Amino acid sequence: MSKPFVRRALLGACVAVSLAAPRTAACSLCRCGDPAFTLVGSQIFAPVRWRVGFDAERFAKDQLAGMHAGGHESGADAALREQEVEWRYTLSATYSPGRRWTLVARVPFAQRTLTVADERESLSGLSDPELLVHYRVARAARPGSWVALTAGVRAGWGENDKRLNGARAEEHLQPGSGAAGAMAGAAFARLLAAETSLFGSLGGRVNGRNDAGYRYGHALLANLAVEHRLANRLNGIVELNYRWAARDEVETGLRDENSGGSVLYVSPRLLLKIDARQNLWLRVGAQIPVAKGLYGDQDEKVNLLAGLTLRF
């Protein structure tokens, strides 16, 4: 396969999605992808001590309106759809104290909106901060190739007791989960050619139960990505992002039947180097669901993201 063909394919996929994606978007705890790769690419262990990022993401989904996230009948006509839209703004930072370790911290702020027929409700606030650790266990002879173990924790500090009209708002409106969680897995990178690299990761996520009794379903996440240099200051990325999640539990032993399941996304992105010293990068992309095995009556849409990464 020729390099010009790869460049045209990557650039065409990214531009097509950028033009088509604004019609849609998915919920925060359901998001796919590897946060470290999104922020810094496959050079997670590069000798750059600090990277700081800011991301703006839009997620959307819908489900049957007759059963709300609290697991109880909402009183709405079962034929109505509940539209869920979230804007999420995340401040991230990575720090590499040595050649084998990289730490990733993420602090998100979420704005969620639920719409059923002509009724709309919105809430915003701090979501759940995360801390991830990447430890390189092996480095191949070729520079830029490595294998690493990953682990992380999600603090249950996100706001989860927001109220509307004097009562606690339903779970899918709360900005945070209100429960701690943990993640573990493995990742790898391989330099395929001077201008092309391959990245992959596989991990699991375990979620705790919050004070209201709700627990988001445990999840399995897998990612595979190819990054290719398209021009002097432009890189293209195409990812496959897969997620399987168990159904949410409204309370112990009672599941939300319209939650969980599997989805596979194709995710093209463009990375534009803004300054000549390669310190500031602009990231724009989308996640397009191409295969779904969701439980119950629900649907996930296209996700949009844009962000900046500063390296120093």
LOLO-233798 format. One record per residue: residue in one letter; x negated, y, z negated of N, C-alpha, C, O in turn. Coordinates in steps of 0.2 Angstrom, whole numbers, padded with zeros to 4 digits, always signed. Each point is the difference from the previous one (the first is absolute). Layout:
AXYZXYZXYZXYZ
...
//
This chain:
M-0004-0006+0000+0004+0006+0000-0004+0006+0000-0005+0001-0004
S+0006+0004+0009-0005+0006+0000+0002+0005-0005+0005+0000-0003
K-0010+0004+0001+0000+0005-0005+0005+0005+0003+0004+0003-0005
P-0004+0000+0011+0005+0004+0002+0008-0002-0001+0004+0003-0002
F-0003-0010+0003+0006-0003-0001+0002+0001-0007+0006+0001-0001
V-0010-0003-0003+0001+0000-0008+0002+0007-0002+0005+0001-0004
R-0009+0004+0007+0001+0007-0002+0007+0002+0002+0004+0003-0004
R-0002-0005+0011+0006+0002+0002+0006-0003-0004+0005+0003-0001
A-0006-0009+0000+0006-0004-0004+0001+0003-0007+0006+0001-0002
L-0012+0000-0001+0001+0003-0007+0003+0007+0000+0005+0001-0004
L-0008+0003+0008+0003+0007+0001+0007+0000+0002+0004+0004-0003
G-0002-0008+0008+0007+0000+0002+0005-0003-0005+0005+0003-0001
A-0007-0008-0003+0004-0002-0005+0001+0005-0006+0006+0001-0002
C-0011+0003+0000+0000+0005-0005+0005+0006+0002+0004+0002-0003
V-0005+0000+0010+0003+0006+0002+0008-0002+0001+0004+0004-0002
A-0003-0010+0004+0007-0002+0001+0004+0000-0006+0006+0002-0001
V-0009-0005-0005+0003+0000-0006+0001+0007-0003+0005+0001-0003
S-0010+0003+0004+0000+0007-0003+0006+0004+0003+0003+0004-0003
L-0001-0006+0010+0005+0003+0003+0007-0003-0002+0005+0004+0000
A-0005-0010-0001+0006-0004-0001+0002+0000-0008+0006+0000-0001
A-0010+0000-0003+0001-0001-0007+0004+0004-0004+0004-0002-0004
P-0003+0009+0005+0004+0004-0004+0007-0002-0001+0004+0003-0004
R-0001-0008+0008+0007-0002-0002+0001-0003-0006+0005+0000-0003
T-0010-0004+0000+0001-0004-0006-0006+0000-0004-0004+0005+0000
A+0004-0009-0006-0006-0001-0004+0001-0006-0005-0005-0001-0005
A+0002-0003-0008+0002-0006-0004-0002+0002-0007-0003+0005-0001
C+0006-0009-0004-0001+0002-0007-0006-0001-0003-0004-0004+0003
S+0002+0008-0008-0007+0001-0002-0003-0007-0003-0005-0001+0002
L+0009-0003-0006-0003-0006-0002+0000-0005+0005-0003-0005-0001
C+0006+0006+0007+0000-0005+0005-0006+0001+0005+0000-0004+0005
R-0004+0009-0006-0004+0002+0005-0006-0005+0002-0002-0004-0005
C+0000+0003+0011-0005-0004+0002-0007+0003+0001+0000+0007-0001
G-0005-0010+0002-0006+0003+0002-0005+0000-0006+0002-0001-0006
D-0008+0002+0008-0006+0000-0005-0002+0007-0002-0002+0003+0005
P+0003-0001-0011-0001+0008-0001-0007+0002+0001-0001+0005+0002
A-0004-0010-0004-0007+0002+0001-0002+0001+0007-0003+0004+0002
F+0006-0009+0002-0002+0000+0008+0004+0007+0003-0003+0003+0004
T+0009-0002-0007+0003+0006+0003-0004+0006-0001+0000+0005+0004
L-0003-0004-0010-0004+0006-0002-0006+0000+0003-0002+0006+0002
V-0002-0011-0002-0007+0000+0002-0002-0004+0006-0006+0000+0002
G+0011-0004+0000-0002-0005+0006-0004-0006-0003+0000-0001-0006
S-0003-0002+0010-0004-0006-0002-0007+0001-0003-0003-0004-0003
Q+0001+0010+0002-0006+0002-0003+0001+0002-0007-0002+0005-0003
I+0006-0010-0001+0001+0001-0007-0006+0000-0004+0000+0003-0005
F-0005-0007+0007-0007+0000-0004-0005+0004+0003-0006-0001-0001
A+0008+0006+0006-0005+0005+0003-0003+0004-0006+0003+0001-0005
P-0010+0001+0006-0003+0004-0005+0002+0007+0000-0003+0005+0000
V+0010-0004-0001+0003+0007-0001+0004-0001-0007+0004-0004+0000
R-0007+0008-0004+0003-0001-0007+0007+0001-0001+0004-0004-0003
W-0002+0010+0005+0007+0002-0001+0004+0001+0007-0003+0003+0005
R+0009-0005-0005+0005+0002+0005+0006+0002-0004+0003-0003-0004
V+0000+0009+0007+0007+0002-0003+0005+0000+0006-0002+0003+0005
G+0008-0005-0007+0005+0000+0006+0006+0003-0003+0002+0000-0006
F+0002+0003+0011+0007+0002-0001+0004-0003+0005-0001+0001+0006
D+0007-0005-0008+0004-0003+0005+0007+0003-0001+0003+0000-0005
A+0001+0001+0011+0007+0001+0000+0003-0006+0004-0002-0001+0006
E+0007-0002-0009+0003-0006+0003+0007+0000+0000+0003+0003-0005
R+0001-0005+0010+0007-0001+0000+0002-0007+0001-0002-0003+0004
F+0006+0001-0009+0003-0007+0000+0008+0000+0001+0003+0005-0003
A+0000-0010+0006+0007+0000+0000+0002-0007+0001-0003-0004+0003
K+0009+0002-0006+0003-0006+0001+0008+0001-0001+0002+0005-0002
D+0002-0010+0003+0007+0000-0002+0002-0007-0002-0003-0005+0002
Q+0008+0005-0006+0003-0007-0002+0007+0001-0001+0003+0006+0000
L+0001-0011-0002+0007+0000-0001+0001+0004-0006-0003-0001-0005
A+0008+0006+0006+0002+0004-0006+0004-0002-0005+0001+0003-0006
G+0002-0009+0007+0004-0003-0005-0004-0002-0007+0004-0001-0005
M-0010-0001+0006-0004-0002-0006-0006+0005-0001-0005+0000+0005
H+0005+0004-0010-0005+0005-0001-0006-0004-0003+0000-0006-0002
A-0006+0010+0002-0006-0003-0003+0001-0002-0007-0004-0005-0003
G+0009+0007-0001+0001-0002-0007+0003-0007+0000+0001-0003-0005
G+0001+0001+0011+0003-0007+0000+0008+0000-0001+0003-0006+0000
H+0000+0011-0001+0007+0001-0001+0004+0003+0006-0003+0003+0003
E+0009-0005-0003+0004+0002+0006+0001+0008-0001+0001+0003-0005
S-0003+0000+0011+0000+0008+0000+0007+0003+0000+0001+0006-0001
G+0004-0010+0004+0007+0002+0001+0000+0003+0007+0006+0002+0002
A-0011-0002+0002+0000+0002+0006+0003-0005+0005-0001-0006-0002
D+0003+0008+0008+0003-0005+0005-0006-0004+0002-0006+0003+0002
A+0006-0010-0002-0005-0004+0001-0003+0001+0007-0006-0002+0002
A+0010+0005+0003-0002+0001+0007-0005+0006+0000-0003+0000+0005
L+0003+0004-0010-0005+0006+0000-0007-0003-0001-0001-0004-0003
R-0004+0008+0006-0007-0001-0001-0003+0005-0005+0002+0006+0000
E-0006-0008-0004-0004+0005-0004-0007+0001+0003-0004-0004+0001
Q+0003+0010+0001-0006+0002+0003-0005+0003-0005+0002+0004-0004
E-0008-0007+0004-0005+0002-0005-0006+0003+0004-0003-0003+0004
V+0001+0009-0006-0005+0004+0003-0005+0002-0006+0003+0003-0005
E-0009-0004+0006-0005+0003-0005-0006+0003+0004-0002-0002+0005
W+0001+0008-0008-0006+0004+0002-0005-0001-0006+0002+0001-0005
R-0008-0004+0007-0005-0001-0005-0007+0004+0001-0002-0001+0006
Y+0000+0004-0011-0006+0004+0001-0005-0003-0005+0001+0000-0006
T-0007-0002+0008-0005-0004-0004-0007+0004+0000-0003+0001+0006
L+0000+0000-0011-0006+0002-0001-0005-0006-0002+0002-0003-0005
S-0007+0002+0009-0004-0006-0001-0007+0002+0000-0002+0005+0002
A-0002-0009-0005-0007+0001-0001-0004-0007+0000+0003-0005-0004
T-0009+0004+0007-0004-0006-0001-0007+0003-0003-0002+0005+0002
Y-0001-0010-0006-0006+0001-0002-0004-0006+0000+0002-0005-0002
S-0008+0005+0005-0005-0005+0001-0006+0000-0005-0005+0004+0002
P+0005-0007-0008-0005+0001-0005-0007-0004+0002-0005+0001-0002
G+0006-0005+0007-0006-0004+0003+0002-0003+0006+0005+0001+0003
R-0009-0006+0000+0001-0003+0006+0005-0005+0000+0002-0002+0005
R+0000-0001-0011+0005-0005+0000+0007+0002-0003+0004-0004+0001
W-0004+0010-0004+0007+0002-0003+0003+0006+0004-0004+0004+0001
T+0010-0004-0001+0004+0006+0003+0007+0000-0004+0003-0005+0000
L-0002+0010-0003+0006+0002-0004+0005+0004+0004-0003+0005+0003
V+0009-0007-0003+0005+0004+0003+0006+0002-0005+0003-0004-0003
A-0002+0011+0002+0005+0002-0004+0005+0004+0004-0001+0004+0005
R+0008-0005-0006+0005+0003+0004+0006+0002-0005+0002-0003-0005
V+0000+0010+0006+0005+0003-0004+0005+0002+0005-0001+0005+0003
P+0007-0008-0003+0005+0002+0005+0006+0004-0003+0001+0000-0006
F+0002+0004+0010+0006+0004-0002+0005-0002+0005-0001+0001+0006
A+0007-0002-0008+0006-0003+0004+0006+0004+0000+0002+0003-0005
Q+0001-0002+0011+0006+0003+0000+0005-0005+0004-0001-0001+0006
R+0006-0001-0010+0005-0005+0003+0007+0003+0001+0002+0004-0004
T+0001-0006+0009+0007+0002+0002+0004-0006+0002-0002-0004+0004
L+0008+0003-0007+0005-0005+0002+0006+0003+0003+0002+0005-0003
T+0000-0008+0008+0006+0003+0004+0005-0006+0001-0002-0005+0003
V+0008+0006-0005+0006-0005+0001+0005+0005+0003+0003+0004-0004
A-0001-0006+0010+0005+0004+0003-0002+0008+0000-0005+0002+0002
D+0009+0002-0005-0001+0007-0001-0003+0002-0007-0001+0006-0001
E-0001-0011-0003-0003+0001-0006-0007-0001+0000-0003-0005+0002
R-0001+0011-0005-0007-0001+0000-0003+0002-0006+0003+0005-0003
E-0008-0009+0000-0003+0002-0006-0007+0000+0001-0003-0005+0003
S-0001+0009-0006-0007+0000+0000-0004+0001-0007+0003+0004-0004
L-0008-0007+0003-0004+0001-0005-0008+0000+0002-0002-0003+0005
S-0002+0007-0009-0007+0000+0001-0004+0000-0006+0003+0002-0006
G-0009-0004+0006-0004-0001-0006-0007-0004+0001-0001-0002+0006
L-0002+0001-0011-0006-0004+0000+0001-0007+0001+0005-0003-0004
S-0008+0000+0009+0001-0007+0000-0006-0004-0003-0003+0003-0005
D+0002-0009+0006-0005-0004-0004-0007+0000+0002-0002-0002+0006
P-0003+0005-0010-0007+0000+0002-0003-0007+0001+0003-0005-0004
E-0008+0004+0008-0003-0006+0001-0008+0001-0001-0003+0005+0002
L+0000-0011-0004-0007+0000+0000-0003-0007+0003+0003-0005-0003
L-0007+0005+0008-0002-0006+0004-0007+0000-0001-0004+0005+0000
V+0001-0011+0000-0007-0002+0000-0002-0004+0005+0003-0006+0001
H-0008+0007+0003-0003-0004+0006-0007-0002-0002-0004+0004-0001
Y+0003-0010+0001-0007-0003-0002-0002-0004+0006+0003-0005+0002
R-0009+0007+0001-0002-0003+0006-0004-0007-0003-0005+0001-0003
V+0007-0006+0005-0003-0007-0002-0005-0002+0006-0005-0004-0002
A+0005+0006+0008-0004-0002+0005-0001+0005+0005+0005+0004+0002
R-0011-0003+0001-0001+0005+0006-0003-0004+0005-0006-0003-0001
A+0008+0003+0007-0002-0003+0006-0007+0003+0002-0001+0006-0002
A-0002-0010+0006-0007+0003+0003+0002+0007+0004-0004+0004+0000
R+0009-0004+0004+0002+0005+0004+0003+0006-0005+0004-0001-0004
P-0007+0007+0005+0003+0006-0004+0007+0001+0001+0003-0001+0005
G+0001+0003-0010+0007+0001+0000+0004-0006-0001+0006+0001+0001
S-0009-0007-0002+0004-0006-0001-0001-0002-0007-0005+0000-0003
W+0011-0002+0000+0000-0002-0007+0006-0004-0002+0005+0000+0003
V-0005-0003-0009+0005-0003-0003+0001+0002-0007-0005+0001-0004
A+0011+0001+0001+0001+0003-0006+0006-0003-0004+0005-0003+0003
L-0005+0003-0010+0006-0002-0004+0003+0007-0002-0004+0005-0001
T+0010-0005+0000+0004+0006-0002+0004-0001-0006+0003-0006+0000
A-0002+0011-0004+0005-0001-0006+0002+0007-0001-0003+0005+0001
G+0009-0005-0004+0003+0007-0002+0006+0000-0005+0002-0006-0001
V-0001+0011-0002+0006+0001-0004+0004+0006+0002-0003+0005+0002
R+0009-0005-0003+0005+0005+0001+0003+0002-0007+0003-0004-0003
A-0005+0010+0001+0003+0003-0007+0007+0001+0001+0002+0003+0005
G+0002-0005-0010+0007+0002+0000+0002+0007-0002+0005+0001-0004
W-0009+0004+0006+0001+0006-0002+0005+0004+0004+0002+0006-0001
G+0000-0008+0007+0005+0003+0004+0006+0002-0003+0002-0004-0005
E+0001+0009+0006+0007+0002-0003+0005-0005+0002+0001-0001+0006
N+0002-0002-0011+0005-0005+0002+0007+0001-0005+0004-0005+0000
D-0004+0011-0003+0006+0001-0004+0004+0006+0002+0002+0004-0004
K-0003-0002+0011+0003+0006+0002+0008-0001+0000+0003-0005+0001
R+0000+0011-0002+0008+0000-0001+0003+0004+0005-0002+0005+0002
L+0008-0007+0000+0005+0004+0004+0007+0000-0003+0002-0005-0002
N+0001+0011+0001+0006+0001-0003+0001-0003-0007+0005-0003-0002
G-0011+0003-0002+0000-0002-0007-0001-0008+0000+0000-0002-0006
A-0001-0002+0011-0001-0007+0000-0007-0001+0003-0002+0003+0005
R-0001-0009-0007-0006-0002+0004+0001-0002+0007+0005-0003+0002
A-0009+0006+0002+0001-0001+0007-0002-0007+0002-0003-0003-0004
E+0006+0001+0010-0001-0007+0001-0007-0001+0002-0004+0004+0002
E+0002-0011-0002-0008-0001+0001-0003+0002+0006-0006+0003+0000
H+0009-0003+0006-0003+0002+0006-0001+0007+0001-0003+0003+0004
L+0006+0001-0009-0001+0007+0000-0006+0002-0005-0003+0006+0001
Q+0001-0010-0005-0005+0001-0005-0007+0001+0004-0001-0004+0004
P-0003+0009-0006-0006+0001+0004-0005-0005-0002-0004-0002+0005
G+0004-0001-0011-0005-0005-0002+0004-0007-0002+0006+0000-0001
S-0010-0005+0001+0003-0006-0002+0001-0001-0008+0004-0004-0002
G-0008+0008-0002+0001+0000-0007-0003-0007-0003+0001-0001-0005
A-0005-0002+0009-0003-0007-0002-0007-0001+0003-0002+0003+0005
A-0002-0006-0009-0007-0001+0002+0000-0006+0005+0005-0004+0000
G-0011+0004+0004+0000-0006+0005-0008-0001+0001-0004+0004-0003
A+0003-0009+0006-0007-0002+0001-0001-0003+0007+0005-0003+0003
M-0011+0004+0000-0001-0003+0007-0007-0003+0000-0004+0001-0004
A+0003-0006+0009-0006-0004+0000+0000-0003+0007+0005-0001+0003
G-0011+0001+0000-0001-0003+0007-0007+0000+0002-0005+0000-0004
A+0004+0000+0011-0006+0000+0003+0000+0004+0007+0005+0000+0002
A-0011+0002+0000+0000+0004+0006-0007-0001+0004-0004-0002-0003
F+0004+0003+0009-0006-0001+0004+0000+0006+0005+0005+0002+0002
A-0011-0001+0001-0001+0004+0006-0006-0003+0004-0004-0003-0003
R+0005+0004+0010-0005-0003+0004-0001+0005+0006+0005+0002+0003
L-0011+0000-0002-0002+0004+0006+0000-0004+0006-0004-0005+0001
L+0009+0006+0004+0000-0004+0006-0004+0002+0005-0003-0004+0004
A+0002+0011-0004-0005+0003+0005-0001+0007-0002+0002+0002-0006
A-0007+0001+0009-0002+0007-0002+0006+0005-0002-0001+0004-0004
E+0006-0005+0008+0006+0005-0001+0006-0004-0002+0006+0004+0000
T-0006-0010-0002+0006-0004-0002-0001-0004-0007-0005-0003+0000
S+0010+0004-0004-0001-0004-0006+0007-0003-0002+0005+0002+0002
L-0005-0008-0006+0005-0004-0002+0001+0000-0007-0005+0000-0004
F+0011+0001+0001+0001+0000-0007+0006-0004-0002+0005+0000+0004
G-0005-0003-0009+0006-0004-0003+0000-0001-0007-0005+0001-0003
S+0011-0002+0000+0001+0000-0007+0006-0005-0002+0005+0000+0004
L-0005-0003-0009+0005-0004-0003+0001+0000-0007-0005+0000-0004
G+0011+0002+0001+0000+0001-0007+0007-0002-0002+0005+0000+0004
G-0004+0000-0011+0006-0001-0003+0002+0006-0005-0005+0003-0003
R+0011-0002+0002+0002+0006-0004+0005-0003-0005+0005-0003+0002
V-0006+0004-0009+0005-0002-0005+0003+0006-0003-0004+0005-0002
N+0010-0005+0001+0004+0006-0003+0003-0001-0007+0002-0006-0001
G-0003+0010-0003+0003+0000-0007+0007+0002+0000+0003+0002+0005
R+0001-0003-0011+0007+0002+0000+0000+0007-0004-0004+0001-0005
N+0008+0004+0007+0000+0006-0003+0005+0000-0006+0004-0005-0001
D-0003+0011-0003+0004+0000-0005+0008-0001+0001+0004-0002-0004
A-0003+0003+0010+0007+0000+0002+0002-0008+0002+0006-0001+0002
G-0011-0003-0002+0001-0007+0002-0002-0002+0007+0001-0006+0002
Y-0002+0011+0002-0001-0001+0007-0008-0002+0002-0004+0002-0003
R+0003-0007+0007-0006-0002+0002+0000-0001+0008+0004-0004+0003
Y-0009+0008+0000-0001-0001+0007-0003-0007+0002-0004-0002-0004
G+0006-0001+0009-0003-0007+0002-0007+0000+0001-0003+0004+0003
H+0000-0010-0005-0007-0001+0001-0001+0000+0007+0004-0002+0004
A-0010+0003-0001-0002+0001+0007-0006-0003+0002-0005+0000-0004
L+0005-0003+0010-0007-0002+0004-0001+0005+0006+0005+0001+0004
L-0011+0002-0004-0001+0004+0005-0006-0002+0004-0005-0003-0002
A+0005+0004+0009-0006-0002+0004+0000+0005+0006+0004+0003+0002
N-0011-0001-0001-0001+0005+0005-0006-0002+0005-0005-0003-0003
L+0006+0005+0009-0006-0002+0005+0000+0006+0005+0005+0003+0002
A-0011+0000-0002-0001+0007+0004-0006-0001+0005-0005-0002-0002
V+0006+0006+0007-0006+0001+0005-0001+0008+0001+0005+0003+0001
E-0011-0001-0002-0001+0007+0000-0005+0001+0006-0005-0004+0000
H+0006+0009+0005-0004+0001+0005-0001+0007+0002+0004+0004-0001
R-0010-0002+0002-0002+0007+0002+0003+0002+0007-0003-0003+0005
L+0007+0007-0005+0003+0002+0007-0004+0006+0003+0000+0000+0006
A-0002+0004-0010-0004+0006+0003-0004+0003-0006-0001-0003-0005
N-0003+0008+0007-0005+0003-0005+0003+0001-0007-0004-0002-0005
R+0010+0005+0005+0003+0001-0007+0006-0003-0001+0004+0002-0004
L-0002-0008+0008+0006-0003-0001-0001-0008+0000-0003-0003+0004
N+0006+0001-0009+0001-0008-0001+0007-0002+0000+0004+0004-0002
G-0003-0010+0005+0007-0003+0000+0000-0006-0004-0005-0004+0000
I+0010+0003-0004+0001-0006-0004+0007-0004+0002+0005+0004+0001
V-0005-0010-0001+0006-0004+0001+0000-0005-0006-0005-0004+0000
E+0010+0004-0004+0000-0005-0005+0006-0005+0000+0005+0002+0003
L-0005-0007-0006+0006-0005-0001+0000+0000-0008-0004-0002-0003
N+0010+0004+0001+0002+0001-0008+0005-0005-0001+0006+0001+0003
Y-0007-0006-0007+0005-0005-0002+0002+0001-0008-0004+0001-0004
R+0010-0002+0003+0002+0000-0007+0006-0005-0001+0005+0000+0003
W-0006-0004-0008+0006-0004-0003+0001+0002-0007-0005+0000-0004
A+0011+0001+0002+0002+0002-0007+0006-0005-0002+0004-0001+0003
A-0005-0001-0010+0006-0003-0003+0005+0005-0001-0001+0006+0000
R+0008-0008-0001+0005+0004-0002-0001+0004-0006-0003-0003-0005
D+0005+0009+0004+0000+0004-0006+0005-0003-0005+0004-0004+0002
E-0006+0005-0008+0004-0002-0006+0003+0006-0003-0003+0004-0003
V+0010-0004+0003+0003+0006-0003+0000-0001-0008-0001+0005-0003
E+0001-0011+0001-0002-0002-0007-0002-0007+0000+0001-0003+0005
T-0003+0000-0011-0002-0006+0000+0005-0005+0003+0006-0001-0003
G-0008-0003+0008+0005-0005+0003+0005+0003+0005+0004-0004+0002
L-0004+0010-0001+0005+0003+0004-0004+0004+0006-0003+0005-0001
R+0004-0008+0007-0004+0003+0006+0004+0005+0004+0006-0001+0000
D-0009+0005+0003+0003+0005+0005-0001-0004+0007-0005-0001+0002
E+0011-0002+0000-0001-0004+0006-0002+0004+0006-0002-0003+0005
N+0003+0009-0004-0002+0004+0005-0007+0003-0001-0001+0006+0001
S-0004-0010-0003-0006+0003-0001-0005-0006+0002+0002-0006+0000
G-0008+0008+0001-0005-0006+0001+0000-0002+0008+0004+0002+0004
G-0009-0007-0003+0000-0003+0007-0007+0002+0003-0004+0002-0004
S+0004-0003+0010-0007+0001+0004+0001+0004+0005+0005+0001+0003
V-0010+0003-0001-0001+0004+0006-0007+0001+0002-0004+0000-0004
L+0004+0000+0011-0007+0001+0003+0000+0007+0004+0005+0001+0004
Y-0010+0003-0005+0000+0006+0003-0006+0000+0005-0005-0003-0001
V+0006+0007+0007-0006+0002+0004-0001+0007-0002+0005+0004+0001
S-0011-0002-0002-0002+0007-0003-0005+0003+0004-0006-0001-0002
P+0007+0005+0007-0005+0004+0003-0002+0006-0004+0005+0003-0002
R-0011-0001+0003-0002+0007-0003-0005+0003+0004-0004-0003+0003
L+0003+0010-0004-0005+0004+0003-0004+0003-0006+0003+0003-0004
L-0010-0003+0005-0004+0003-0005-0004+0006+0004-0004-0002+0004
L+0005+0008-0006-0004+0005+0003-0005+0004-0004+0002+0002-0006
K-0008-0002+0008-0005+0003-0004+0000+0008+0001+0000+0002+0006
I+0002+0001-0011+0001+0007+0000-0006+0004+0001-0001+0005+0003
D-0004-0007-0007-0007+0004-0001-0005-0004+0003+0000-0006+0000
A-0005+0009+0002-0006-0003+0004-0004-0004-0005-0004-0005+0002
R+0004+0006-0008-0004-0004-0005+0004-0006-0003-0003-0004-0004
Q+0009+0002+0007+0004-0006-0001+0002+0000-0008+0001-0005-0003
N+0000+0011+0000+0002+0000-0007+0008+0000+0000+0003-0002-0005
L+0000+0005+0010+0008+0001-0001+0003-0004+0006-0002+0002+0006
W+0007-0006-0007+0003-0004+0005+0008+0001-0001+0002+0000-0006
L+0001+0000+0012+0007+0001+0000+0003-0007+0002-0002-0003+0005
R+0007+0000-0009+0003-0006+0002+0007+0000+0001+0004+0004-0003
V-0001-0007+0009+0007+0001+0002+0002-0007+0002-0004-0003+0004
G+0009+0000-0006+0002-0006+0003+0007-0002-0002+0004+0004-0003
A-0002-0010+0004+0007-0003-0002-0001-0008-0001-0004-0003+0003
Q+0010+0001-0006+0000-0008+0000+0007-0001+0003+0005+0002-0002
I-0005-0007+0007+0006-0002+0004+0001-0007-0002-0004-0005+0001
P+0010+0004-0004+0002-0007-0001+0002-0004+0006+0004+0002+0004
V-0008-0008-0003+0001-0004+0006+0003-0007-0002+0002-0003+0005
A-0002+0001-0011+0003-0006-0002+0002+0001-0007-0003+0002-0005
K+0010-0004+0004+0003+0000-0007+0003-0006-0002+0004-0003+0004
G-0005+0001-0011+0004-0005-0003+0002+0002-0006-0001-0003-0006
L+0005+0009+0006+0002+0003-0007+0006-0004-0003+0005-0003+0004
Y-0004+0003-0010+0005-0003-0004+0006+0004+0000+0000+0006-0001
G+0006-0009+0001+0006+0004+0000+0002+0005+0006-0003-0002+0005
D+0006+0007-0007+0002+0005+0005-0004+0006-0001+0002+0005-0004
Q-0008-0004+0008-0004+0005-0001-0004+0001+0006-0001-0005+0004
D-0002+0011-0003-0005+0001+0006-0005+0005-0001+0001+0005-0004
E-0007-0006+0006-0006+0004+0000-0001+0003+0006+0000-0003+0005
K-0002+0010-0005-0001+0004+0006-0008+0001+0001-0004-0003-0003
V+0003+0008+0008-0007+0002+0001-0002+0004-0005+0003+0005-0002
N-0010-0006-0001-0003+0005-0005-0004+0005+0004-0004-0002+0005
L+0003+0008-0008-0004+0005+0003-0005+0002-0005+0001+0000-0006
L-0007+0001+0008-0005+0003-0005-0005+0005+0004-0001-0001+0006
A-0002+0005-0011-0005+0005+0003-0004+0002-0007+0003+0000-0005
G-0009+0001+0007-0005+0001-0006-0006+0003+0002-0002+0000+0006
L-0002+0002-0011-0007+0003+0000-0004-0004-0004+0002-0002-0006
T-0008+0001+0008-0006-0003-0004-0006+0004+0000-0002+0002+0005
L+0000+0000-0011-0006+0004+0000-0006-0004-0004+0001-0003-0005
R-0006+0002+0009-0006-0004-0003-0006+0005-0002-0002+0004+0004
F+0000-0006-0010-0006+0004-0002-0004-0004-0005-0005+0002-0003
//
